[in-house]
Amino acid sequence: MSQVKRLPPRNKVKVQDTWDLASLFADDAAWETAFKKLEKQIPKYDKYRGTLRESPKSLAACLKFDADFDRLAERVGIYAFLRSAGDQTDNTCQNMMARVQNMGARAAQAASYIRPEILAMPAAKWKKMKAAAELKRFRLSLERLLRTKPHTLSDGEENLLAMQGEMAAAAGEAFRKLLDADMQFGDVKNEKGERIELSNATFSQLLNAPKRSVRKAAFHQYYEQFQGHENTLAATLKGSILKDVYYARVRKYDSALGASLFPDNVPTSVYDNLIQTVRAHLPALHRYYDIRRRAMRLKEIRQYDTYVPILSELEVRRTWKQAVKLVVASVAPLGSDYQSVLEKGLNGRWCDRYPNRAKQSGAFSCGSFDADPYIMMNYQPQVLNHVFTLAHEAGHSMHSYYSAKHQPFEYYNYTIFVAEVASTFNEQLLSERMLADANSDQERAYLINREIDDIRGTIFRQTMFAEFEKIVHEMAEAGQPLTVQSFQEVYQELLSAYFGPDFTLDDELKWECFRIPHFYRAFYVYKYATGMSAAIALAKRVLHGGPQELNDYLGFLRGGCSQDPLDLLRGAGVDMEQPEPVEAAMLHFEQLTSQLDALL
């Protein structure tokens, strides 16, 4: 029997392939010192209680103490999180994360009086305080705080909610442990006859296999685990949804969706417009699936046939260094400063590069004010999409870099709504670069196919997820049961609508609703779709524009959260309150589909 290729344990990974967390803390001992310092700071919140209305000076002193605490807490929390992400079975790392979560809950409880005490000020006093010179640094934060007044409770009630922090995270934490540590998917034989350990990290690699029997085996074997844990997974998802509904009701929002959109000052019409516009263009998606089926010479097309490139014989193996070189070259339109900073970071140790046993699945960027903007990858050299994932996460990291460089701590941390613009913008640049370098119609078709699949995965698929989230939260708000059956019925209807009448849906797909980590961060995924729509428009604007268009976009990257997300995007050149950006992205998809059909 052939030997099974297994992922290495964390302690066997080459140091140069892991991130260097020294910009956060030199080692665990330095982290421990900072953690203890934070713990000692928590009781000091009490000295400001009851003083916030005395004078601008007293309010500024409290806000400065809180900001300084948050700044150090950010470093402490990110270090523990990144250590844990590298190996989710490492007891030391898990202990660090648990201590951070506990400390964060206690700090939130200690500081819970700040918001209600400020908002209890009479209007005249509030106006005078806010205008004082001592509070200039915090003026925007105070104005944003005023918006929350209808949703802020009494001091005692806020304290009770703060005490629930760790409990509220339990459903998501249980899901993560089950998905990334406890669930074992067995081994699958790849197209070379080698036995590969099936995991969340290798699943995408196997779905890209040219041999259909490999894709089919990986698909069915992977989802067997979700079927075997469906009751637990339904319970954790239900717990997360009920948590969202509970907090929305307690804070007097109209809905969980409204509560989620409120901090970004995004109207629900933006969310609804996305779903309506994408729904109207589903026939174009169905047409693409039929083009793919014919090109792959399949009698029927299934979900595990939708990830492998149609022209799979053009798949090229790219080492990490080659991927970095390509990504850096593609961002040339953003200027030499952007390029040089990114090249240094990617060739250095911003990134944790490859899969290892018990490493968190997927990829992410994790920026902070005082440290490098780290990137976690599970890079597979034979998967082209992982090159685009690297470009995507690099977009996040450079957004963090520019925001931290140009904004104070209070206003550097951009919202998720705009984050997905910066990341998918870089993917657009990479696609443009590779299409420009294409040597044949066949290669061009291959790259167009990849861009189509990117839009399909980022706009169509994430909009389907967004619609699922909206429906199941509305079910919870209406008191309807959330069970294995009800979740699957909703999801099956969406699968039928989005994949179309001529697509063969495997029965296992109904369990997909239980494997999406973003469902535990409700109403997040729609931002991928709106972000890509904005990115397509902005990339065309920069590529076909001049210095002003570039400066507008770089200004957006430097903006952090110094303006509301929709205003930041208007400054960059796109208005997401109008239907045009999503409509334009859909028309772009249709044009690419026609080009692909002609080339094939």
N, C-alpha and C positions, 0 to 999 in steps of 0.2 A: 504494500500500500504506500502511496505517496505521502510524504510528510506534510502536515497541515501548516500553512503559513499563518502564524499568529502575530498579533501586534506585540511590540516590545513593552515591557513594564517601564514606568517613568524613569527609573534609575538607570536604564540602559540606553536612554536617548542621548545623542551627542549634545554636549553643552551648547555648541554653536548653533544648533537647530532649535534651541529654546529661547524664550525671552529673558532678557537681563532686567530684573526688577530693581536694580540698584538706584534708579532715579526716584523710586518710591522709598525703599529702605535697603540698607546695605545687606541685611540678613534678618532672620527671624528674631534675633535678640534686639536689634534696633526697633523692629516693629513692636516688640513687647514693651519696650520703654515708652514708645509713643502711645500705645494702648493704655498703659497705666496712667500716663499723663492725662489722657482724655477722661478716664474714669474719675480722676481727682477733680476734674473741671465740672462734672455734672452737678454736684451740690451747689456750685457757685451761681447757678442760674437763679437760685432762690433769693439772692441779694438784690436782684432787680425787680422782684415781684412787688407790685403796688406802686412802683416809682415811675412808670412809663409816661404818665400824664403830668408829671411835675414840671418838666421843661424839655426843650429840644435836646439839651445836653444829656439829660438822664436817659432819654429814649435812644439817642445815638450811642451811648455807652453800652446799653443792652444789645442793640443791633450789631455793634462791632464785636462784642463778646460772642454772640451767636455765630457771626460770620467766621470769626477765627476758629471757633470750635468746629464748624462745618468744614472748613478748609483742611484742617488736620484729619478730621474724621473721614473725609473723602480719600485721602492717601491710605489711611489705615484699612478702610473698607475695601478699596480696590486691590491692595496688596493681598489681603486674605482671599478675596474672590479669585484673583488670578492664580494664586497658589492652589486653591481648591479646584479650579477648572482644569489644571494640568493632570490631576489624579483625584477623582472623586471618591476613591476608597482610602485615601491617606488619612489616618486618624488625626494626625497633627493639623492638617489643613482643615478638616471638618470641624475640629475643635476651635480653630481660629475663627471660622465663619460663624459658628454658633455663638461664640463670645461677642463678635461684632454685632450680630443681630440682637442679642440681648442688650448690649450696651446702647445700641441705637434706639431700642424701644424705651429704655430708661431715660435717655437723653430727650427723646420726643415727649415723654411724660413730664420731665422737669421743665421743658420749654413750652409746654402746652398752654400756658397762661398768656403768652406774648400776643398771639393773634387776637383773642377775645378782648384783652385789656386795651389794645390799640383801637380796636373797632368800637369799643364802648365809649370812646371820646365823643363829646358833642360836636356837631358839624363845624361850628365856628372855631372851636379849639383845634380840631383836626386840620382845618385850612391854615391856621396860623402856624401850627407845628410843622406841617409839611413844607412850608415855604422858608423855614429857618435855614441859615447857612450851615449849621452843624449837621443837618440831615441831607445835604446835597447828594452825598454818596448813595444814599438809600432812597432818594425821592421816587425813582421809577418803581422800586420794590413796594414802596408804600402806596403808590397809586394803584398798582396791581392788587395789593392787599385789599384796598377799598372795594374792589369788584367782588370780593368774596364775602362781603358783609352779610348778604342774605343767606349764605350757606355756612356761616360760622356760628357755633353753639356757645353756650355759657362756659366759663372757666372749668367748672366741674365736669361738664359733659365732654369738653375737649380732652380733659385729662383721662377720662374713661376710654375714649376712643384711642388715645395714644397708648394706653396700656394693652390694647388689643393687637399691637403691631406684629409680634411674633406669631400669635394665633392666626392672624389673617394670612400670613405667608405659608401656613402649613400645607394647604392643598397643593400649591405649586411646588413646594419642596418635595412632597411625597411623590408627585408625578415625576419630577426630575430624577429622584433616586431610583424609582422603578424603571424609567426609560434608559438611563445611562449606566446604572450599576447592577441592578438586580435582574433585568430581563436578559436572557441568554438566547441567541438566535441560531446557534450551531454553526456548521460549516457548509460551504457551497463550493462545488467544483466549477472553476472558471473555464473559459474557452480553450485554455492550454492544458486542461486536465489537472491543474493544481487545485488543491483544496484550500479555500480562503475562509478565514473566520468572518462570518456575517455579523455586522454590527451596524449601528446607526451611521458610523463614518464610512464603512465600505459598501453600504446599501446603494448609494448613488453611483459608486464606481461600477457595481455589478449591473445596475440598470442601464449603464452606458455600454455594456458588452454587445459587440456585433452579433453574437450568436443568440438567437431567440430563446433557445432552451435554457441558457444561463439566466437570462432576464426573468423568464417565467419561474424557474426554480427559486431564485432569490426573492421574487415578489411573494410567492405563495408561502414560502418558509418564514419570511419576515412577518407577514401578517398573522400567521398562526399564533404568535406570541400575544398579539393584541386581542385575538379572539379568546385566548386562554385567560386573559386578565381583564376582559371587558367590563365586568361588574365593578372592579376596583377603579378602573380608569373612568368609568361613568360617574362614580362617586366623587373622585377627585375633581373632575371637570364641573360637576354640579356644585361642589363646595366652593369653587372659585367663582362661579357665576352668582351664587347666592350671596357671596361676600360683596361682589360688585353692586348688586341690587340693594343690599343692606346699607352700604355706605352712601349710595345715592339717595335713598329715602331718608336716612338720618340727617343728611345735609340739605334736604329739601330741594333736590333737583327733580326735574320732570321725569327723568329716566336715567338709567345707567349710561346710555350713550351720551346724553346731554352732560352728565357729570364728567365723562371722559374728555369731551371736547372743550369743556369750559376753560381749563387752564390755558389752552392755546388761543382762546377767543375765536374758535372756529365754529360757524353756525352748522347745525345739523344738515342744512341744505347742501353743503359741500359733500357730506357722506352720502346722502340720498342721490345727489346728482351723479356721483361716481357710479353707483349701482345701476341707475336708470340708463346712463349713457353706454356703459359696457353691455348691459342686457340688450340694448338696441342693436349692438354690433356682433352678437353671438353668431349669426349666420356666417360671418367672415371666419370665425374660429372653426366652425363646423366644416367650412370649405377647406381650410388648411388641413384638418385631420384627414379629409378624403384625399388630398394631394399627397400627404405623407403615406397613407395606406397604399395608394397606387405606386408611388415611387419605391416603396419597400416591398412591393409585389406580395401584399398580404390579402388574403380573402376577407379577413376581418381585423380591425385594429383594436388593441387593448391598451390599458393605461401603461403597462410596462414596455410598450412599443414607442412611447412618446418622448423618451429621454435620449436614446441613442441617436447620434447624427444620422440623417438620411444617407449621406455619403460617408459612411463610416470608414471606408478605405482611406480617406484623407486624414483620419485622426493622427495627430503628431504627438510624440512624447516630448514634453518640455520639462527640463530640470527646473529647480527653484531659481537658479541664477538666470536661466533663459527667460523664465516668466517675469522676473523682476526687471530685466533689461527691456522687455517688450512693454510692460506697464509704464515704466519711466519714459520710454520714447513716446508713448501715446499721449502723455499729458504735456507735450511740448507747447501746445497752444495756450497753456496757462502760465508760461513764462519760466525763465531759468531759475528763479528763486524757488518756485514750487517744485520744479524738477530736482534740484540739487538736494533740498531737504528730504524729499521722498526717497531719493536714491540712497542717501546716507542711512536713513532709517530702515529701509527694506534689506539692504546689504549688511546692516549692522544687526542689532538684536531687539528691534521692536517686536519681532514676530516669533510666535511659537508655531513651528512650521508644519510638522507631520503628525499623523495619528499615533497615539500610544494607548496601551490598555487603560481603560477607565477614564480617559480624557473626555471632557465635555464634547458632545457632538456639534457639528456645524462650524460656524465661523462668526467672529464678532470683532469689533473695534472697541477699545475701552480707553478713552481719553480722560485726562484730568488736568487740573490747573497747574500743578507743580511737577509733573513728570512726563515721560514720553507717552505718546498716544499708542498704546500697545494693540497688537493684532493677534488674535488666535485663528489659526488655520488648521485644517486637516487635509493638507495638500496632497493630491494624487497626481503625479506627473502625466499620466495618460488621460486625464479628464480636462478637456478644454475649458469647461465651465469653471474649474478651479482657478484658472488664470483670470477669468472675469470676476470671480469672487475676491481674488486678491486686489484687483483694481477697485472693486466695490468697497472693501474694507479700508483700502488706502484713501479713498475719498472721504470716509468718515474721519480717519486719523488726521488727514491734512486739514479738515474742517476744525477739528479740535485744536490743532497746532495754531492755526491762524486766529481762532477765537480767543484762545488763552493768551496769545501774544498781543492782541489789540484791545481786549476788554478787561475790566477789573473782575475779580473773582465773582462778584454778585451777578454779572451779566455775561459771563463767558460761555456758560453751559447751554448750548442751543437745544431746542426742543426736537423731539423725534420727527415731527412734521417736516421740518426743513432738513433734518439729517439725511433722510432718504433721497433728497434732491442731490446733495453733494456726492453721495455714493453712486447713484445710478448715472449721474452726469459723467463720472469717470468711465463707466462701462460704455457709454455712448462714444466717448473719445477713443477707447480701445477698439471698438467695432469699426469706427471710421478708419483708424490706422491700418487695421488688418485688411479691410476691404480695399484700401488704396494700394496695399502691397500685394494684392492677389495676382497670381500669374496666369490664371485661366478661368474660363466660365465655370468650370467644375468647382474650383476653389471658391469662386465668388458665390456660387450656389450654396456651398457648404457654410460660408460665413453668414449669408442671408438667412439660411435655415436657423443658424444659431441665434441671430438677432430676433427672428420671429419667435423662437422658443423662449427667449428671454422676456419678451413682451408678454407672451402667453403665461409664463410663470409669475411674472411680477405684476402685471395688470389684471389679466383675466383670472388667474388662479387666486391671487390675493383678494380680489373683489368677491369671488365666490366665498372665500373664508370670511370676509367682512360681512357678507349677507348672512352667513350661518350665525356669526356672533350676534348680529342684530336680532335675528329670529329667536334664538334660544334665550337671549336676555329678555325679550318681550314676553316669551312664554313664562319665564320665571316671574316677571312683574305681574302677569295675569293670573298667577297661581296655578299654572298648568304643570303637570309632573315632568320632571327631567329624569328620564330613565334610559337604560341601554336602548330600548325600543324607540322611544321618542326622539332621542338624539339621531339614531340611525335613519328614521323615517324622514326627518328634515334633511339630513345630509344626502340621502338617496335622491330626493327630489331635486336638489341642487346639482348633483352629479349628472342627472338626466338632462337638465336644462343646459348646463355648460358644456357637456361633451356632445350632446346632440343625438338625434334619433338613430343615426347610422353607426354609432360607436358601441362596441361590446363592453359592457361594464362587468368586471369580475365581482362576484359576491363579496370578496374580501375588502373591496374599496369602502364599504360602509363602515369599516373599523378605522378608516383614515382619520375620522373626526376625533379619535382618541389619541393621536400621535403628534399633534401640532403644538409645540411648546408655546407659541405666541398666544394661544387661546387662554393661557393663564396670565396674560397681560392684555386684558380685554381692549378691543377697539384700537389696536396697534397696527394690524396688518393693512388697513386701508391706506395707511401712510406710505406703504411701499408703492401702491398703485398711483396715488396722487403724486408721489415723489418722482416716479419714472415719467409720468405725463409732463410734469414741470421740467424735468431734466432733458427730455427730448426737445422741448421748445427752447430751453436755454442753451443747450449744446449747439443747436443750429444757429442760434443768435450769436454765440461767440465765434463759431467756426466761419460764419459768413459775415461777421461784423468787423469792427476795428478796435482801436484802443479803448473807446468809450464802453463798448459792450463787454470787453474783458474786465475793465475796471469795475463795471457794475457787478459782474459776477464775483470778482475777488472781494469787493465790498460786502457782498452777501456772506462770503466765507468768514470775513472778519467780524461780522455783526453779532455773533453769539446769540444772545436772547435780548439784545438791547432794544429790539422792537418786537411787536407781535409777529408770528410766523407769516401771516398773509401779507403784512406790510413789508417784511424783509424780501419776500418773493416779488412783490410789486416793484421794489427798488431794483431788483435784479432783472426785471423785464417780463414778468408773467403774472397774471391775475387768476388765482385759483378759485375765486368766487364765481367766475364765469365758466360756462360749459366748454368754451373753446379749447383749452389745453387738453382735456381728456378726449374731446372729439377729434382733435388733430392727431393725438397718439393713435386713436383707432383708425383714422384714415391712413396714417403711416403704416400701420400693421397691414391694412388691406393692400396698399401699394407693394409692400415687401412680398406679400403672398402672391400677387400677380407676377412679380418679377421671378420669384422662385418657380412658379408653375411654367413660365416661359423657358427658363434655363433648364429645367428638367425634361 
